[in-house]
C-alpha cells in the first residue's frame, strides 16, 4: 500500500482509504456488523490506515464499529468523522458553537476517544462557508483539545475554494471520479498551493464504475440508489455522481476497453483518481473483506498512460459533462 502526505498535518496516509458509510447500514440496504468488522480488520491487514465515517452513518453505528476496531488492534490509524447532518432542519444557522461542540462530544463517545483526529463539516449549506464564526468555533475546539484537525466535506467546487481560504482548514473531501472531473480544473491547483489535503469520495459513482450494474439491476427501497436518484433524500450528486443511470451505464461501456489487463473496472477507476497529485486519499466504500482487498489492489497498479487519461476525458466531455459540470 502506497502512502501520501496528508496536507500540512504531517500524516502519511494510505492512498486507498476506507469509506465507512456502508457499514452504518442505513441508505445502503443494510449491513451485517460481524462482516463489517471483518472488513475493517482486513483493511488494516492490507495497509489501509485512513478511515472516513460520520456521526449519522447508522446513527453512530459506523463510529462505534471503528471504536471496536481500535480496541482490538494495537496499530495506529487515522479516523476522520463528520458532523452537521444531524441538524433538523439542516440550516446554516445550526452550524453554531453550541451544536458543533455537542456533535463533537457525541462522536468522542461513539469512538471512545479523548480527541478526534479529523472533524469535517458534513456538506453544510453553502452559506456556512461565508461565516467566519463557524471556523472560529472549530478553532476553539482545536484549542480545547477536542479535535486535532478539521476540514470540510463539500458538494460544490465553489464551496471547496471558499473553505480553503480559512487557514485552519486542513482537508477537503469532494466527489471526484471519471464522471466528476471539475475539481481537477482549478480546485486541485489551489489545494496543492495551500497544502490542503484532498479526500476523493464517491470514487466509484455509487457502484456504477464497478461495471457490475445492468439496466435490470434493482436496489432495495432503503438504498439511496433507489430513492435519491432525483435528490429526494439529499443532494442528487451523491447518488451515481448526479449522472442519470442509463447514461452512466452507457459511459461505463466506453470505459471498459481502457482497463489494464488483470485489473477490474473499479480498480481502474481508483487508479485513475490516484493519477492526480492533489489527491491525498481516495475512500471507496466496503462492507465485506473481499471488497476491501479489491480496492486495496488498486494502489499497486501501474500508472495509467497519457493516452488512457485522455480517453477518459473524452468520455466525460462527450457524455457526462453536460449533465454534471455546471452543477457541482
C-alpha positions as CSV (number, residue, x, y, z in Angstrom):
1,X,0.0,0.0,0.0
2,X,1.5,3.3,-1.1
3,X,1.1,6.4,1.2
4,X,0.7,10.1,0.5
5,X,1.3,13.2,2.6
6,X,-2.0,14.5,4.1
7,X,-1.7,18.2,3.5
8,X,0.0,20.1,6.3
9,X,-0.8,17.6,9.1
10,X,2.3,15.6,8.8
11,X,0.3,12.4,8.4
12,X,1.3,9.8,5.9
13,X,-2.0,8.1,4.9
14,X,-2.7,5.1,2.7
15,X,-3.7,6.4,-0.7
16,X,-6.6,4.0,-0.6
17,X,-8.7,4.6,2.5
18,X,-11.9,3.0,3.9
19,X,-15.2,4.8,3.3
20,X,-17.4,3.7,6.2
21,X,-20.9,4.9,5.1
22,X,-21.9,1.4,4.1
23,X,-21.1,-0.3,7.4
24,X,-23.5,2.1,9.1
25,X,-26.2,0.1,7.3
26,X,-28.7,2.8,6.5
27,X,-29.1,4.1,2.9
28,X,-27.1,1.1,1.5
29,X,-29.7,-1.6,2.0
30,X,-28.5,-2.9,5.4
31,X,-25.2,-4.4,6.7
32,X,-24.0,-7.1,9.0
33,X,-21.9,-5.9,11.9
34,X,-19.7,-9.0,12.1
35,X,-19.0,-8.8,8.4
36,X,-18.4,-5.1,8.7
37,X,-15.9,-5.6,11.5
38,X,-14.1,-8.2,9.5
39,X,-13.9,-5.7,6.6
40,X,-12.3,-3.2,8.9
41,X,-9.7,-5.7,10.1
42,X,-9.0,-6.7,6.6
43,X,-8.4,-3.0,5.7
44,X,-5.7,-2.7,8.4
45,X,-4.2,-6.0,7.2
46,X,-4.0,-4.6,3.7
47,X,-2.1,-1.5,4.9
48,X,-5.1,0.9,4.9
49,X,-4.7,3.4,7.8
50,X,-7.3,6.1,6.9
51,X,-11.0,5.5,7.8
52,X,-13.7,8.0,7.0
53,X,-17.0,8.0,8.8
54,X,-19.7,10.3,10.1
55,X,-22.0,10.6,13.2
56,X,-25.1,10.0,11.0
57,X,-23.9,6.7,9.4
58,X,-26.2,4.3,11.1
59,X,-26.9,6.9,13.8
60,X,-23.4,6.4,15.1
61,X,-23.0,2.7,14.4
62,X,-20.2,3.2,11.9
63,X,-18.2,5.2,14.5
64,X,-18.9,2.6,17.2
65,X,-17.6,-0.2,14.9
66,X,-14.4,1.7,14.3
67,X,-14.1,2.1,18.1
68,X,-14.3,-1.7,18.4
69,X,-11.5,-1.9,15.8
70,X,-9.3,0.4,17.8
71,X,-9.9,-1.7,20.9
72,X,-9.0,-4.9,19.1
73,X,-5.9,-3.7,17.1
74,X,-2.8,-2.1,18.6
75,X,-1.5,-0.4,15.4
76,X,-2.2,3.4,15.0
77,X,-4.6,4.6,12.3
78,X,-6.4,7.8,11.4
79,X,-10.1,8.3,11.8
80,X,-11.9,11.2,10.0
81,X,-15.5,11.8,11.1
82,X,-18.1,14.3,10.1
83,X,-20.7,16.4,11.8
84,X,-23.7,18.6,10.9
85,X,-26.2,16.4,9.2
86,X,-27.9,15.6,12.5
87,X,-29.4,19.1,12.3
88,X,-33.1,19.1,11.5
89,X,-33.7,21.3,9.7
90,X,-30.3,21.3,8.1
91,X,-29.6,25.0,8.0
92,X,-26.6,27.3,8.2
93,X,-27.8,28.7,11.5
94,X,-27.4,25.3,13.0
95,X,-23.7,25.3,12.5
96,X,-23.0,27.2,15.7
97,X,-20.5,26.7,18.5
98,X,-23.0,25.0,20.8
99,X,-24.2,22.5,18.3
100,X,-20.7,21.7,17.0
101,X,-19.4,21.1,20.5
102,X,-22.4,18.7,21.2
103,X,-21.7,16.9,17.9
104,X,-18.1,16.5,18.8
105,X,-18.8,15.2,22.3
106,X,-21.2,12.6,20.8
107,X,-18.5,11.4,18.3
108,X,-15.9,11.3,21.0
109,X,-18.2,9.0,22.9
110,X,-19.0,6.8,19.9
111,X,-15.3,6.5,19.0
112,X,-14.3,6.1,22.7
113,X,-11.6,8.7,22.2
114,X,-10.4,11.8,24.0
115,X,-9.7,13.7,20.8
116,X,-10.9,13.4,17.2
117,X,-8.2,13.0,14.6
118,X,-10.1,15.0,12.0
119,X,-13.5,16.5,12.1
120,X,-15.2,17.5,8.9
121,X,-18.2,19.7,8.4
122,X,-20.7,17.3,6.6
123,X,-21.7,19.0,3.4
124,X,-23.3,22.1,5.1
125,X,-25.3,24.7,3.2
126,X,-23.2,26.9,1.0
127,X,-23.8,29.9,3.3
128,X,-21.8,28.2,6.1
129,X,-18.6,28.8,4.1
130,X,-19.2,32.5,4.3
131,X,-19.5,32.6,8.1
132,X,-16.1,33.0,9.7
133,X,-17.6,32.4,13.1
134,X,-18.2,28.7,12.2
135,X,-14.5,28.2,11.6
136,X,-13.7,30.2,14.7
137,X,-15.8,27.7,16.7
138,X,-13.7,24.9,15.1
139,X,-10.5,26.7,16.1
140,X,-11.8,26.8,19.6
141,X,-12.4,23.0,19.6
142,X,-8.8,22.5,18.5
143,X,-7.6,24.8,21.3
144,X,-9.7,22.9,23.8
145,X,-8.1,19.6,22.7
146,X,-11.3,18.1,21.4
147,X,-10.2,17.8,17.8
148,X,-6.7,17.6,16.4
149,X,-7.5,18.9,12.9
150,X,-10.6,20.0,11.0
151,X,-11.7,20.1,7.4
152,X,-14.8,20.1,5.3
153,X,-16.8,17.8,3.1
154,X,-18.4,19.7,0.2
155,X,-20.9,19.3,-2.6
156,X,-19.5,22.0,-4.9
157,X,-16.2,23.3,-6.2
158,X,-17.3,26.8,-5.1
159,X,-17.6,25.6,-1.5
160,X,-14.2,23.9,-1.6
161,X,-12.5,27.0,-3.0
162,X,-14.1,29.2,-0.3
163,X,-13.3,26.8,2.5
164,X,-9.6,26.7,1.9
165,X,-9.4,30.5,2.4
166,X,-9.7,29.7,6.1
167,X,-6.2,28.9,7.5
168,X,-7.4,26.2,9.8
169,X,-9.0,24.1,7.1
170,X,-6.6,21.1,6.7
171,X,-8.6,19.0,4.3
172,X,-11.4,19.0,1.7
173,X,-13.5,15.9,0.9
174,X,-15.1,16.2,-2.5
175,X,-16.7,13.9,-5.1
176,X,-14.1,13.1,-7.8
177,X,-14.1,10.2,-10.3
178,X,-14.2,9.7,-14.1
179,X,-17.8,11.0,-14.0
180,X,-17.0,14.1,-12.0
181,X,-13.9,15.9,-13.3
182,X,-14.5,19.6,-12.4
183,X,-12.4,19.6,-9.2
184,X,-9.3,19.0,-11.3
185,X,-9.6,22.2,-13.2
186,X,-9.0,24.9,-10.5
187,X,-9.5,23.5,-7.1
188,X,-6.7,20.9,-7.2
189,X,-4.2,23.6,-8.2
190,X,-5.3,25.8,-5.3
191,X,-5.3,22.8,-2.8
192,X,-1.7,22.0,-3.8
193,X,-0.6,25.6,-3.5
194,X,-2.1,25.9,0.0
195,X,-1.0,22.3,1.0
196,X,-4.6,21.3,1.7
197,X,-5.3,17.5,1.8
198,X,-7.9,16.3,-0.7
199,X,-10.1,13.3,0.1
200,X,-11.8,11.9,-3.0
201,X,-15.2,10.4,-2.2
202,X,-17.8,8.6,-4.2
203,X,-14.9,7.3,-6.3
204,X,-17.0,4.6,-8.0
205,X,-20.1,6.7,-8.6
206,X,-22.2,4.7,-6.1
207,X,-21.1,1.5,-7.8
208,X,-21.7,2.5,-11.4
209,X,-17.9,2.4,-12.0
210,X,-17.7,-1.1,-10.7
211,X,-19.1,-2.2,-14.0
212,X,-21.4,-4.7,-12.3
213,X,-24.8,-3.0,-12.9
214,X,-27.1,-3.5,-15.8
215,X,-30.4,-1.9,-16.9
216,X,-32.1,-4.7,-15.0
217,X,-30.3,-4.1,-11.7
218,X,-32.5,-3.2,-8.7
219,X,-31.9,-1.7,-5.3
220,X,-33.8,-2.1,-2.0
221,X,-36.2,0.7,-1.2
222,X,-34.0,2.0,1.7
223,X,-30.9,2.2,-0.6
224,X,-30.1,5.7,-1.8
225,X,-29.5,4.4,-5.3
226,X,-33.2,3.6,-5.3
227,X,-34.7,6.7,-3.6
228,X,-32.3,9.5,-4.2
229,X,-31.7,9.5,-8.0
230,X,-33.6,12.7,-8.2
231,X,-32.4,14.2,-4.9
232,X,-35.4,13.2,-2.8
233,X,-33.3,12.4,0.3
234,X,-30.2,14.6,-0.1
235,X,-28.1,16.2,-2.8
236,X,-28.6,14.3,-6.0
237,X,-24.9,14.5,-6.8
238,X,-24.2,11.9,-4.0
239,X,-26.0,9.2,-6.0
240,X,-24.3,8.0,-9.2
241,X,-22.4,11.3,-9.1
242,X,-25.5,13.0,-10.4
243,X,-25.4,11.1,-13.7
244,X,-28.6,9.6,-14.8
245,X,-28.5,5.8,-14.6
246,X,-28.8,5.0,-18.3
247,X,-26.2,7.5,-19.4
248,X,-23.9,6.1,-16.7
249,X,-24.2,2.6,-17.9
250,X,-23.5,3.6,-21.5
251,X,-20.4,5.5,-20.4
252,X,-19.2,2.6,-18.4
253,X,-19.2,0.5,-21.6
254,X,-16.9,3.1,-23.3
255,X,-14.5,2.9,-20.4
256,X,-14.2,-0.9,-20.3
257,X,-11.7,-1.2,-23.1
258,X,-9.3,1.1,-21.2
259,X,-9.0,-1.2,-18.2
260,X,-5.5,-2.7,-18.0
261,X,-5.1,-6.4,-18.2
262,X,-5.6,-8.1,-14.8
263,X,-7.5,-5.2,-13.3
264,X,-11.2,-4.6,-12.8
265,X,-13.1,-1.5,-13.9
266,X,-13.4,-0.4,-10.2
267,X,-9.6,-0.7,-9.7
268,X,-9.1,1.2,-12.9
269,X,-11.3,4.0,-11.7
270,X,-9.4,4.2,-8.4
271,X,-6.1,4.2,-10.2
272,X,-7.3,7.0,-12.4
273,X,-8.1,9.1,-9.4
274,X,-4.7,8.5,-8.0
275,X,-3.2,9.8,-11.2
276,X,-3.8,13.3,-9.8
277,X,-1.1,14.7,-7.5
278,X,-3.5,16.7,-5.4
279,X,-5.4,13.7,-4.2
280,X,-4.2,12.6,-0.8
281,X,-6.5,9.7,-0.3
282,X,-9.5,8.0,-2.1
283,X,-12.2,6.4,0.1
284,X,-14.1,3.7,-1.7
285,X,-16.8,2.1,0.5
286,X,-16.7,-1.5,1.5
287,X,-18.8,-3.8,3.7
288,X,-17.0,-7.2,3.0
289,X,-13.4,-8.2,3.3
290,X,-13.2,-9.2,-0.4
291,X,-14.3,-5.7,-1.4
292,X,-11.6,-4.2,0.8
293,X,-8.9,-6.3,-0.9
294,X,-10.2,-5.5,-4.3
295,X,-10.0,-1.7,-3.5
296,X,-6.6,-2.0,-1.9
297,X,-5.2,-3.7,-5.0
298,X,-5.6,-0.5,-7.0
299,X,-2.7,1.0,-5.1
300,X,-0.3,-1.5,-6.8
301,X,-1.4,-0.9,-10.3
302,X,1.0,0.8,-12.7
303,X,0.4,4.5,-13.6
304,X,-2.0,5.0,-16.4
305,X,-0.5,6.2,-19.7
306,X,-1.4,9.7,-21.0
307,X,-3.5,8.2,-23.8
308,X,-5.7,6.5,-21.3
309,X,-6.2,9.6,-19.3
310,X,-7.1,11.5,-22.5
311,X,-9.6,8.8,-23.4
312,X,-11.3,9.1,-20.0
313,X,-11.5,12.9,-20.5
314,X,-13.1,12.3,-23.9
315,X,-15.8,10.1,-22.5
316,X,-16.5,12.8,-19.8
317,X,-16.6,15.6,-22.3
318,X,-18.9,13.9,-24.7
319,X,-21.4,12.2,-22.4
320,X,-21.1,13.4,-18.8
321,X,-20.0,17.0,-18.8
322,X,-23.4,18.4,-20.0
323,X,-25.1,16.6,-17.1
324,X,-22.9,17.5,-14.1
325,X,-20.2,20.0,-14.8
326,X,-22.2,23.2,-14.3
327,X,-24.0,21.9,-11.2
328,X,-21.2,20.8,-8.8
